[in-house]
Amino acid sequence: MDNLSSILPPVKRHWLPALLTFSSVIGGGALYLLTAAPTYQSSVRLSVEDPEVSVSEIGQALTRAPGRFSNSTDPMATQAELVKSERVLTSALLQEAGARQIQPDKLPDVWALRKDLEVTVVPATNILEITHRNPNAKLTASLLNRIAGEVVAQSAEDIRLEASSVRQFLEQQIPQERSKLKATEALEMKFRQENGIVNVEAQTTKLLDNISEIQTQERTIAGQLQEARTRDALLRKTTGFETPELAFTASRIGQDQELADLKTRLLEIQTQVIQARAKFQDSHPQVQGLVQQRDDINNLYTKRLRQFLPASDALPAALEAKDDLSQDLISRYVLNTVEGSALANHLSLLEKNRQFLQAQIATIPERRQMLAGLERDRTEAQSNLDVLQKKLQEARIAEAQLLSNVRIIGLADEPTEPSSPKMPVVMVLATAAASVLASSVILLLESLNNTVRSAREVESSTDAQVLGILPRQSGRLLLGGGDLPLEAFLNSPTVVEPHRRLLKNIELRGAQNGNCRILVVSSTVEGEGKSDVVARLAGVSAMLSRRTLVIDADLLSPRQSDLLGAASPLGLTQVVNGTVLFDEAVQPTAIENLHVLSCGEMVNRPSTVIESKQMEQLLQTAAKHYELVLIDTPPVGASSDAITMGQHANGVLFVVRPNLTVKESMVAAMSNLNDNSIAVAGIVVNETRELPRMAPSSGLRIGQSKDPKLLGSDQFMSRS
């Protein structure tokens, strides 16, 4: 249905030239029927490419039509040309001459036969139909059967020769492939032996497990080493020795009995020296003797102490540890130090082992890649050898079977009636040709038409999105004009639903782009129905409980007063000039939630109204009180008002009409909007006819409802 709806409009526009073309071609066909001479025609059918007749794949491949080894050729077309080859036709003519026992020159020559011979492919099949036309009916059928038999015989001979050629080639290739396989196997074996590879995956897994185990041991040893170092610091602080060597020396000194005895004697002599000095002078022999004895004992003590200390170390003041607690702490200090050193050595050894294993793993990808290449070469060589051996057996079978890729499925019968001219065929062909030419005329004329024809063409010509397509409807139903009640428009689903869909698309696009509260509606030229679209869209918006305001800013050709029934003379120009307030100029309509601000009094310079600061303030006020504000502006091709208003609005809704809007003008208008940074909310394809202007004395208008239920909405909505 969509295709039909797209075809019918061009046909309606160009039916007369198409009809003249169609009639001329049909007349030519009738003239041919009156002047053509009768001929006889017969045909024979050949089935081409039947691979299942062979038990081998090569046999099946060879029985396909000629041209099978080239992707750029058509096998059926190649076979058709072989049917008309000089070899086939010459052999068929010789056989016919022998069967009739006449000289070959009594029959048509090869070139004449080829001229009267037609080979066609039956659509969607592998069947060739050979047709021959000749004034002699018996000769026509006989020659066709001779040609078909010769095609079958020569096809079988060609296939046998080709299978023999394939067999000889394979017999030469197989030894080479076998040698290549042995070479690749030897290379793979040598590589495995040199690198000690049995199973790469298993060896890799083993190395990873070893590394994981070493890392676990490293974490354990590191923890133990940290504990040992903590104990070492506590014992060093408790014992007061900075090194375990000093602590060990102090332990040995404290346990040496000789040092203890010398220290006791030294203390006794020191006491005696003090007592002697209390009685005598230092020069007294007794004092000097005791001092000499003290020095000798001190020298012996120092000499004994040096046996426990390195010669370079100074003698500490208090080095010995005599009590059991000190001895125990020193022992723990020394043992903890030794244990920490052992743990550090163990940790270093584990780290070296882990680095060694990681270095081995680092080489595995390279070895694996090299091994994979060798395995791939071996597998490829083995596969090639297997394929060649299999194909060799198939070639031998195909050569022995004597197959043919062609078989006769229907012999030619002697025709009893002339084949041409046939009135039904000629007329069908004439009708087809007439239809094609008539269609070509329509397409040519349509291509010369530079107007917009569909929504798809609108989107392809511009970057804007088509938000709605308003179908062609009766003008009386669109806005409830004439004798129909006001509800006729809003109560008709076939009319309302396209406008509702348009409104939803506008709201959705507004939600995506931030806001779409104020929309300027314009078009390219007059007659595209922008004012009607504004009125209908506003009516649907108000019906859906959205507070809607229509502003008639088309000061060149205002229509909203007539369309929406604005009886008051107050309007846009008075509000901008400051003579009336916005609330006083806005008028309610018979549709609840719908208000209209008509153009007001006509002015000599309408651009001053649109460009004024008061216009911008008016739009800001409207946006505060209404959910949707639709501004009807003059066409872009006639005025720049749409560009000016678009600077203060959330977008411009562009209206086009198929078969009226010139494509170049539409593209230029859209480019003008884009060049001025005016956001285009979308395009409306309006296929409805523009409603005629309604005189004040004409029938029921939008603002004049006789239904008391609709008159209750005359009160202007409260201002928030």
VEXTOR-141079 format. One record per residue (C-alpha): x, y, z; residue in one letter. Coordinates in steps of 0.02 Angstrom, whole numbers, plus 50000, padded with zeros to 5 digits. Layout:
# residues N
XYZA...
***
This chain:
# residues 720
500005000050000M501435012050037D502195008849865N500505011549782L500235027949875S501935034149817S501615029349634I499865036349611L500275055049632P501565055549490P500375045749378V498975058049411K500105072749371R500765065849204H499405054249141W499125062748974L500925061348904P501015043548971A499385038948883L499995046048717L501615036148729T500695020148775F499495021948626S500915024848503S501835008948552V500244998348544I499895005248370G501655000148314G501344982348375G499744981248276A500634987248119L501954973648139Y500614960148148L499924965947981L501594965847888T502644951247962A502904934847863A502524917747948P503924906348010T504014889548101Y504834887248269Q505354872248372S506364870348532S507344857548631V507824858648815R509474853848896L509794851849081S511504858849129V512524855749288E511884839949371D513344835649489P512464821649581E512714809849433V514524807349493S515044798149650V516554809649676S516664828049718E517834831549573I516634822649457G515234833449525Q516284849149499A516764844149322L514954840949273T514514858849313R514324871049170A515854878449084P516514894049167G516434886249340R518224891049385F517934909749363S516904920449480N516694933749345S515824922449216T514064915649205D514134896449181P512444895649097M512884909748977A514524901048935T513624884748899Q512384894148790A513814901048685E514574883548669L512924877248598V513104890048458K514954886048430S515574881848255E516144864448309R514414859348371V513454866848226L514624859748093T514504842148166S512594843448176A512464849147993L513584834747935L512534822048029Q510924829347956E511644828747780A512164810547803G510464805647871A509564814147723R510884807947600Q511104825247527I512564836647502Q512964848247650P512804863347537D510954859347519K510764863947704L510984881047786P512794885447821D513464887847998V513244906647999W511444905947937A511024892348063L511794902348204R510794917648153K509154908048164D509664899148324L509204906248494E509834899248660V509004905648820T509094901249004V507444896549084V507284908849231P507734902049403A508284885149330T509814876549258N508914872949094I509414879248924L508074880948791E508714880248611I507514887748485T507654887448295H506584896748169R506484891347989N505204891047848P505434871947840N504564864247992A505334846647975K507104853147955L506894864448106T506514850048227A507814838148153S509244850748163L508814854948342L508894836648396N510564834448306R511274849748393I510664843748565A511444826548542G513104834048487E513134845648640V512914830648757V514264820348669A515554834248665Q515194838848846S515594820948901A517214820948801E517744837748873D517424831849051I518414815849023R519904825648958L519794837949102E519704824049231A521234815949152S522174832449163S521694834349346V522274816549384R523974819349303Q524214835549399F523784827249565L524964812749533E526374825349515Q525904835649668Q525654821749796I527514816549809P528004834749834Q526714836949973E527284820750056R529094826950059S528524843650128K527574834750269L529114824650318K530174840450323A528944849650435T528814834650553E530714833850568A530844852550608L529504851150741E530354835950823M532054844650824K531344860250906F530474850051042R532074840551080Q533174856151086E531984865451202N531424850551308G529594853151261I528404838851286V526814847751332N526914866751335V525304868951432E525764856151566A527514863351585Q526844880951598T525594875551730T526994866951829K528074882651826L526614893551879L526234881652023D528064882252079N528074901252072I526464901952171S527194890152302E528794900552315I527784916552332Q526804908452473T528434903552559Q529104921252532E527594928752617R527784916552764T529674919552784I529434938352767A528174937852909G529334927653018Q530784939352977L529744954353027Q529314946053193E531164941953223A531664959953189R530344966153309T530974954453446R532764959653406D532334978053435A531464974053601L532914963153664L534194976153609R533264989353710K533064977853861T534864971553869T535644988253823G536834980553695F536834987553520E537544971853441T537324953353480P539214951653484E539344963353635L537904954353719A538754937553691F540414944453757T539544951453912A538784934353944S540474925753933R541284938954043I539944937154174G540204918254179Q542154918754189D542714914354366Q544504920654346E543894938154301L542724937754450A544164932954568D545314946354495L543944959454514K543684954154697T545534955254736R545634972054647L544224978754758L545104972254916E546794980254868I545904996454826Q545144996455000T546844993655078Q547605007954975V546265019555037I546575014455218Q548485016355200A548315033555126R547255038455272A548715034355389K550255038255282F550865049355146Q550875043654965D552745042254974S552645029755115H553325012755064P551745003655121Q550635014955017V551745013254866Q551784994254886G549894993154892L549725004554740V550964993854645Q550014978154693Q548364986254638R549074991154469D549744973554440D548044965754479I547174978554366N548364974454225N547974955954247L546094959854243Y546264970354087T547324957254002K546044943754042R544624954953981L545534957853816R545404939253783Q543514941553759F543554958053659L544354963053494P545934972853515A545194988153429S543684989653544D543755000653695A543414992553862L541594996153913P541255002154087A540044988154134A540144973454018L539824958154120E538114950254148A538124939754303K536314936754352D535254923054272D533964935054198L535284944954106S536064928954044Q534364922753981D533954939053892L535654939453810I535444921453752S533764925553676R534494941253595Y535904931353515V534784916853459L533474928953387N534834937953289T535484921553219V533724916053175E533354932653087G534944931252986S534464913552934A532714919352883L533444933652780A534594921652690N533144909752659H532064923952591L533464929552474S533654911752410L531784910352377L531794926852283E533204920752170K532254904552136N530674914252095R531604925951976Q532374910951890F530674902751865L529904919151804Q531314920851678A530894903451615Q529044907851599I529504923851504A530294913251368T528794901651352I527714913051237P529134914651112E529444895851114R527584892451106R527404904150957Q528834895650866M528124878550908L526384883950853A527074889450685G527934872650663L526364863350713E525334874150595R526524870250452D526434851650491R524524851850504T524374861750342E525544849850251A524584834850318Q522924842650268S523544846750094N524184829150070L522534821550129D521544832850013V522634828949863L522534810149894Q520654811249908K520514821749751K521624809549656L520414795349692Q518944806349642E519804811449480A520104793249435R518274789249467I517684804349365A518824799549220E518144781749219A516304786849227Q516264796549061L515054809549132L514194823949045S513594840049123N512204841248994V510704829948963R509214831348848I507564833448942I506424836848793G506674833148607L506064845248475A504414841148392D503974845748214E502904861548224P501174860948146T500774879448153E501794894948114P502664902348265S502614920248207S501864932048199P500814927748355K499614941148398M499514937648588P501404937748607V501634953148501V500274962448593M500944957248763V502684963248714L501964979148643A500974981848802T502534978848908A503564990648802A502185003448805A502085002148994S503965004249012V504005019248897L502495027148981A503315024449150S504925032049083S503955047349025V503185049049197I504895047149280L505675059849162L504315072649191L504375069149377E506255071649381S506015088749301L504815093349441N505835102749572N504515103049708T504555092549866V503585076449844R503755066450005S504345066950185A505825055850141R506385068450011E506225082350140V507365073350263E508625068850128S508725087050071S508925094650244T509685090050410D508045093150501A506905079150560Q505125076950497V504075077150655L502385074050575G501455070750415I499715078050407L498705067850280P497555075150150R495815077950225Q494205086850183S494305105550216G492585105550297R493185093250428L494865100650470L494295115050579L492435112350593G492055125250461G490475126650358G488905119050431D489795106350540L489865109050731P491485113750820L491715096150887E491855089250709A493725092350703F494195086550878L492975071850876N493665064550713S495085052350755P495695051750574T496045070450581V496555072750762V497745057950777E499075064350653P499065081150744H499165072450912R500645062250849R501475078450790L501195086350961L501955071251049K503485071850936N503695090350973I503575087251161E504795072651151L506055082951052R505825097151176G506175085351321A507775079651236Q508375097351198N507915105151364G506265114451330N505065117751188C503795129651267R503805142851128I503755137550944L503815148550790V502845141050643V503355146550469S503515140150291S504375144450126T502985153150032V501135156650048E499915142350022G500855128850118E499555129050259G500615135050405K499185145050482S498015130150472D499345119050552V499515131650695V497645131950726A497415113050716R498945109350823L498385121950954A496645114350958G497345096850989V498545103551123S497115112151214A496035096551199M497415087051289L497275099251438S498815109451394R498665128051417R498955134351241T499155151451164L499155155750979V500015172150931I499625178450756D501265186950711A500945185750523D500665204450503L500725202650314L499285190250299S498475186650469P497255172150476R497105166350657Q495665178350695S494615169550564D495225152050606L495035153350795L493615165950805G494465181050882A493055193750877A493975207550973S494995220150870P496325220451007L497895210750972G499785209650956L500115226950885T499165235651026Q500095225651160V501795229651082V501335248151064N500775248451246G498995253951214T498265238251294V498875225351419L499325207551375F497885200651478D496645212051391E497205207451215A497245188451241V495535181051199Q494795164151246P494095152651113T492715139751114A494025126551149I494445125251333E496275129651376N496525137951205L496805156751191H497275167651045V498215183951028L497705190450857S498755202250753C497745217450804G497715233250701E498715232850541M500235244450541V501245252050400N502905245550465R502605228050536P504455224550558S504545237650697T503295227450796V504245211150776I505965218850812E505415228550967S505965224951145K504145224051196Q503955208751081M505305199451176E504485204051343Q502795198351276L503505181251234L504275179751406Q502595183751484T501725171051375A502975157551421A502605160151606K500735157551587H500585144451450Y501255126951425E501335129151236L501455145251136V501285144050946L501805159350844I501135160850667D502425170750564T502545175450380P503455163450262P505355164250269V505405168050083G504345183750108A504965190650275S506325189050406S505045189050548D505265170350577A507135172850605I506835187250725T505505177850823M506565162050820G507905171050921Q506685172551066H505855155351045A506375137551081N506325132650898G505545134950727V504265122450661L504415122650471F502905118050364V503095111350187V501795105150064R502165091549936P502045096749754N501995115049806L503575118649906T505065120849791V506505110349851K507825123749819E506785136749911S506545124950059M508415121250069V508825139850056A507565144050194A508265130550309M510045136450274S509505154250314N508845148450483L510415138450520N511565152650466D510695163850592N510875150650730S508995147950738I508555130950811A507415120950695V506255110350801A505745100050650G504765099550488I502915096250463V502395088850295V500665096150268N499715087050132E498045095250175T497335108850067R497415126450135E495735131850202L494965146850114P494855163050208R493205164750300M492295181250289A491575188050450P489845184450384S490195166350338S489545151650434G490045145650607L491825150150654R492965143150786I492545156450912G490665155350885Q490035139350963S488185136550989K488525122951115D488265130151292P489535117651360K490905125351252L490425143351296L490935140451476G492765142251432S492645160651385D493445166151547Q495305169251529F496365157551635M497035164051799S498785171251790R500065162451899S
***
